Amino acid sequence: MPAPAKPLTQPAEQIFVRAQFDYDPLEDDLIPCAQAGIAFKTGDILQIISKDDHNWWQARKDSAAGSAGLIPSPELQEWRITCAQMEKSKHEQDKESVPGCSSHKDGCDSSAVNCSIFSRKKKQYKDKYLAKHNAVFDQLDLNTYEEVVKLPVFVRKTLVLLGAHGVGRRHIKNTLIARHPDKYAYPIPHTTREPRSDEENGRNYYFVPHDEMMADIAANEYLEYGTHEGAMYGTKLETIRKIHLEGRVAILDVEPQALKVLRVAEFSPYVVFIAAPQLQNLTDVSSAKNIDVMNFDGSLERLAKESEVLRQAYGHLFDLTIVNNDIEETIITLEHAIDRVHAGPQWIPVSWVY
């Protein structure tokens, strides 16, 4: 893999961030002057002009040449999220000593960031575990801005496919690998089950003793692991690194929590969300046949609901979203998107460079 390119030339005082939430000043009752604010969407790149005010920064959209406007500072936005969460959950915290916040700043002390709401455990998948944690993601509900830098060339080492279970990620992954075996590979999983007579170690699975796998899990050497029919299965981080050393892109269809581990410079992921198909597009016969091709499991309603839950929780981490109305079109769109990413400048997290 080539070394990361140096950032494009820019004044040292310039700071750029990627917005991790939607904002409309016309709907904000805290902003001093709604007309002075600028609206933005999740994923928009903002150039920070001034951070002199504790609550309101001055910024402009990177794609716009107009004058700067006001945006909420990270502290103000975190405070806003805190108050909203506490108001929503105050009935569930009757035993806690911290009172709920009002919807206005005067009713909530900024010290509320230390309240118990931040220590509550996040919902986890029953049989999925992550090998290690990244402090950046310890407060997933407090997403504001991520500082980014523009590079003329940057290689994404890992392609991460996220989506509802049964939306077609496995088919997409297998198709990409079959079409481009020199470009993509899937990390071979490890398992504690006994190999069958026709299985070779290292071909479809690495077969390891239970004690060895448990020791490696304790040493944070696994990205994910789980159990199936009494045997353990897992993706070891070294298998991903091996693919990178071969000069190929590792394709992963993992649970979204795995981004806690993957979204760092070592793995440099390109995160693609495969969204559930629009229900109105699947009412005719040809679309119904497409459901079989994509091997959907469960109802379209379930897919749509799960897809929306994932979008709301992790949408700020998506590099690309593709609505999977047609599996072949989705694959082609993804191939073209990856080619474009590797061919031109990219905004990437500053932490991946410095």
NORZI-V200009 format. One record per residue. N is the residue number from 1. RES is the residue in three letters. SS is DSSP state (@ for helix, = for strand, . for the rest). PSI is psi in whole degrees, -180 to 180 (none if undefined). D_LAST is the distance of its C-alpha to the last C-alpha in Angstrom with 2 decimals. Layout:
# NORZI-V200009
n->{N:N}
res->{RES:RES}
ss->{SS:SS}
psi->{PSI:PSI}
d_last->{D_LAST:D_LAST}
This chain:
# NORZI-V200009
n->{1:2:3:4:5:6:7:8:9:10:11:12:13:14:15:16:17:18:19:20:21:22:23:24:25:26:27:28:29:30:31:32:33:34:35:36:37:38:39:40:41:42:43:44:45:46:47:48:49:50:51:52:53:54:55:56:57:58:59:60:61:62:63:64:65:66:67:68:69:70:71:72:73:74:75:76:77:78:79:80:81:82:83:84:85:86:87:88:89:90:91:92:93:94:95:96:97:98:99:100:101:102:103:104:105:106:107:108:109:110:111:112:113:114:115:116:117:118:119:120:121:122:123:124:125:126:127:128:129:130:131:132:133:134:135:136:137:138:139:140:141:142:143:144:145:146:147:148:149:150:151:152:153:154:155:156:157:158:159:160:161:162:163:164:165:166:167:168:169:170:171:172:173:174:175:176:177:178:179:180:181:182:183:184:185:186:187:188:189:190:191:192:193:194:195:196:197:198:199:200:201:202:203:204:205:206:207:208:209:210:211:212:213:214:215:216:217:218:219:220:221:222:223:224:225:226:227:228:229:230:231:232:233:234:235:236:237:238:239:240:241:242:243:244:245:246:247:248:249:250:251:252:253:254:255:256:257:258:259:260:261:262:263:264:265:266:267:268:269:270:271:272:273:274:275:276:277:278:279:280:281:282:283:284:285:286:287:288:289:290:291:292:293:294:295:296:297:298:299:300:301:302:303:304:305:306:307:308:309:310:311:312:313:314:315:316:317:318:319:320:321:322:323:324:325:326:327:328:329:330:331:332:333:334:335:336:337:338:339:340:341:342:343:344:345:346:347:348:349:350:351:352:353:354}
res->{MET:PRO:ALA:PRO:ALA:LYS:PRO:LEU:THR:GLN:PRO:ALA:GLU:GLN:ILE:PHE:VAL:ARG:ALA:GLN:PHE:ASP:TYR:ASP:PRO:LEU:GLU:ASP:ASP:LEU:ILE:PRO:CYS:ALA:GLN:ALA:GLY:ILE:ALA:PHE:LYS:THR:GLY:ASP:ILE:LEU:GLN:ILE:ILE:SER:LYS:ASP:ASP:HIS:ASN:TRP:TRP:GLN:ALA:ARG:LYS:ASP:SER:ALA:ALA:GLY:SER:ALA:GLY:LEU:ILE:PRO:SER:PRO:GLU:LEU:GLN:GLU:TRP:ARG:ILE:THR:CYS:ALA:GLN:MET:GLU:LYS:SER:LYS:HIS:GLU:GLN:ASP:LYS:GLU:SER:VAL:PRO:GLY:CYS:SER:SER:HIS:LYS:ASP:GLY:CYS:ASP:SER:SER:ALA:VAL:ASN:CYS:SER:ILE:PHE:SER:ARG:LYS:LYS:LYS:GLN:TYR:LYS:ASP:LYS:TYR:LEU:ALA:LYS:HIS:ASN:ALA:VAL:PHE:ASP:GLN:LEU:ASP:LEU:ASN:THR:TYR:GLU:GLU:VAL:VAL:LYS:LEU:PRO:VAL:PHE:VAL:ARG:LYS:THR:LEU:VAL:LEU:LEU:GLY:ALA:HIS:GLY:VAL:GLY:ARG:ARG:HIS:ILE:LYS:ASN:THR:LEU:ILE:ALA:ARG:HIS:PRO:ASP:LYS:TYR:ALA:TYR:PRO:ILE:PRO:HIS:THR:THR:ARG:GLU:PRO:ARG:SER:ASP:GLU:GLU:ASN:GLY:ARG:ASN:TYR:TYR:PHE:VAL:PRO:HIS:ASP:GLU:MET:MET:ALA:ASP:ILE:ALA:ALA:ASN:GLU:TYR:LEU:GLU:TYR:GLY:THR:HIS:GLU:GLY:ALA:MET:TYR:GLY:THR:LYS:LEU:GLU:THR:ILE:ARG:LYS:ILE:HIS:LEU:GLU:GLY:ARG:VAL:ALA:ILE:LEU:ASP:VAL:GLU:PRO:GLN:ALA:LEU:LYS:VAL:LEU:ARG:VAL:ALA:GLU:PHE:SER:PRO:TYR:VAL:VAL:PHE:ILE:ALA:ALA:PRO:GLN:LEU:GLN:ASN:LEU:THR:ASP:VAL:SER:SER:ALA:LYS:ASN:ILE:ASP:VAL:MET:ASN:PHE:ASP:GLY:SER:LEU:GLU:ARG:LEU:ALA:LYS:GLU:SER:GLU:VAL:LEU:ARG:GLN:ALA:TYR:GLY:HIS:LEU:PHE:ASP:LEU:THR:ILE:VAL:ASN:ASN:ASP:ILE:GLU:GLU:THR:ILE:ILE:THR:LEU:GLU:HIS:ALA:ILE:ASP:ARG:VAL:HIS:ALA:GLY:PRO:GLN:TRP:ILE:PRO:VAL:SER:TRP:VAL:TYR}
ss->{.:.:.:.:.:.:=:.:.:.:.:.:.:.:=:=:=:=:=:.:.:.:=:.:@:@:@:.:.:.:.:.:.:@:@:@:=:.:.:=:.:.:.:.:=:=:=:=:=:=:.:.:.:.:.:=:=:=:=:=:=:.:.:.:.:.:.:.:=:=:=:=:.:@:@:@:@:@:@:@:@:@:@:@:@:@:@:@:@:@:@:@:.:.:.:.:.:.:.:.:.:.:.:.:@:@:@:.:.:@:@:@:@:@:.:@:@:@:@:.:.:.:.:.:.:.:.:.:=:=:.:.:.:.:@:@:@:.:.:.:.:.:.:.:=:=:=:=:=:=:=:.:.:.:.:.:.:=:=:=:=:=:=:.:.:.:.:.:@:@:@:@:@:@:@:@:@:@:@:.:.:.:.:=:=:.:.:.:=:=:=:.:.:.:.:.:.:.:.:.:=:.:.:.:=:=:=:.:.:@:@:@:@:@:@:@:@:@:.:.:.:=:=:=:=:=:=:=:.:.:=:=:=:=:=:=:@:@:@:@:@:@:@:@:@:.:.:.:=:=:=:=:.:.:.:@:@:@:@:@:@:@:.:.:.:.:.:.:=:=:=:=:=:=:=:.:.:.:@:@:@:@:.:.:@:@:@:@:@:@:@:@:@:@:.:.:.:.:.:@:@:@:@:@:@:@:@:@:@:@:@:@:@:@:@:@:@:.:.:=:=:=:=:.:.:.:@:@:@:@:@:@:@:@:@:@:@:@:@:@:@:@:@:.:.:=:=:=:=:@:@:@:.:.}
psi->{133:153:149:141:159:150:150:146:129:152:144:-29:-8:133:131:143:154:125:137:19:161:146:134:111:-26:-16:11:114:3:-22:137:-38:112:-35:-19:-9:164:138:148:164:161:129:-15:144:127:137:122:122:-40:141:25:-38:136:-33:-28:115:159:133:165:153:141:-31:-6:144:9:-173:163:158:178:140:151:140:162:-39:-43:-42:-39:-41:-42:-45:-41:-48:-42:-41:-42:-39:-40:-34:10:-31:-18:-2:38:-26:-7:152:-14:122:162:159:155:176:1:152:-33:-17:5:121:139:-16:-5:-13:-14:3:171:-13:-28:-13:-4:146:140:148:133:151:140:-44:26:136:148:147:-38:177:152:126:-27:-29:6:-19:71:-21:-1:50:126:-80:151:123:133:165:148:124:141:-33:136:130:123:118:-23:136:115:120:117:154:169:151:123:7:-10:13:-42:-41:-42:-46:-50:-36:-44:-43:-40:-37:-32:65:-23:-11:-37:153:155:131:128:126:158:149:155:-3:161:140:145:169:-30:10:140:132:128:-4:-64:-26:155:123:121:154:153:-44:-39:-42:-41:-38:-40:-35:-44:-27:12:38:0:139:-51:156:159:-177:148:121:43:-7:153:142:146:161:116:140:-32:-26:-30:-44:-36:-41:-42:-41:-26:-4:17:164:128:126:129:130:87:174:150:-27:-19:-18:-20:-33:-40:-28:64:170:-36:-38:-19:65:150:112:118:126:119:102:151:147:152:131:-38:-18:-1:34:-17:172:-43:-37:-36:-38:-34:-29:-41:-42:-40:-4:48:140:124:176:156:-31:-41:-43:-44:-42:-45:-37:-42:-37:-44:-41:-43:-37:-34:7:-28:-10:-4:132:-27:142:129:123:120:65:-28:124:-41:-40:-37:-45:-43:-44:-42:-44:-46:-39:-42:-39:-42:-40:-44:-11:-14:-179:152:147:122:160:138:-34:-17:-13:-43:none}
d_last->{18.11:16.61:13.11:10.76:11.77:10.23:10.31:13.93:15.19:15.43:16.36:13.87:15.85:15.57:14.03:14.58:15.15:16.88:20.08:20.89:24.56:27.47:28.80:32.09:33.04:36.69:36.57:34.87:37.49:35.05:33.83:35.84:36.65:36.10:36.59:33.68:31.22:29.44:29.60:26.81:26.38:23.86:21.23:21.87:19.12:19.75:18.90:19.09:21.58:22.42:21.73:24.70:26.76:25.90:27.28:26.93:24.05:24.82:23.17:24.18:23.66:21.56:24.60:27.03:27.97:29.96:29.75:27.41:28.63:28.14:26.01:26.00:23.26:21.41:23.76:26.79:25.92:25.27:28.57:30.29:29.23:30.30:33.66:34.27:33.60:35.79:38.52:38.47:38.63:40.75:43.78:41.98:41.07:44.55:44.13:41.01:41.51:38.95:40.77:39.54:38.10:39.86:38.44:38.11:35.77:38.72:39.60:36.41:34.81:31.03:31.24:32.01:28.41:29.59:32.52:33.29:32.31:28.71:29.92:31.99:31.11:29.80:32.17:31.48:33.08:36.06:35.40:31.66:29.25:25.53:24.34:21.65:20.03:16.76:17.09:15.71:18.91:21.32:22.58:22.95:25.49:23.22:21.11:20.53:17.49:14.01:11.49:10.80:10.07:12.70:12.48:15.85:15.79:14.07:16.02:16.59:17.61:19.55:22.13:22.93:26.34:27.19:30.64:33.87:35.73:38.07:36.49:36.19:32.74:34.30:36.43:33.51:31.52:34.58:35.45:32.10:32.25:35.91:35.37:32.27:32.43:30.46:27.56:27.47:28.30:28.72:27.90:31.27:31.93:33.34:36.61:39.14:42.17:44.59:44.30:47.13:49.44:47.84:44.19:42.18:39.31:36.01:37.48:37.29:36.39:35.47:38.26:37.42:39.46:38.97:38.18:35.46:33.78:34.07:32.54:29.54:29.16:29.29:26.54:24.23:24.57:25.75:24.07:27.43:30.99:34.42:38.11:40.75:44.41:43.79:41.10:37.37:34.92:31.15:28.07:26.39:22.69:23.63:25.66:22.70:20.77:24.01:24.15:20.70:21.90:24.96:23.01:24.10:22.69:23.47:25.46:25.67:28.13:27.13:27.62:25.11:24.17:22.59:19.58:18.71:17.95:17.08:14.61:11.46:9.52:12.40:15.00:13.50:16.75:18.86:20.95:24.50:27.11:30.63:32.76:36.40:38.95:40.78:44.12:46.09:44.96:46.40:49.98:51.64:52.70:50.12:47.29:49.02:48.99:45.30:44.87:46.40:44.16:41.04:42.64:42.07:42.99:44.36:45.26:43.47:43.60:41.64:39.04:38.76:38.46:35.88:33.86:33.92:32.91:29.82:28.99:29.35:27.30:24.41:24.75:21.56:19.70:21.83:20.64:24.31:27.67:30.78:34.20:36.04:39.45:40.03:38.34:38.62:37.33:34.35:33.51:33.95:31.80:28.99:29.35:29.24:26.21:24.16:25.45:24.43:20.87:20.38:22.31:20.60:17.56:15.66:13.92:11.26:9.34:6.21:5.47:6.17:3.80:0.00}
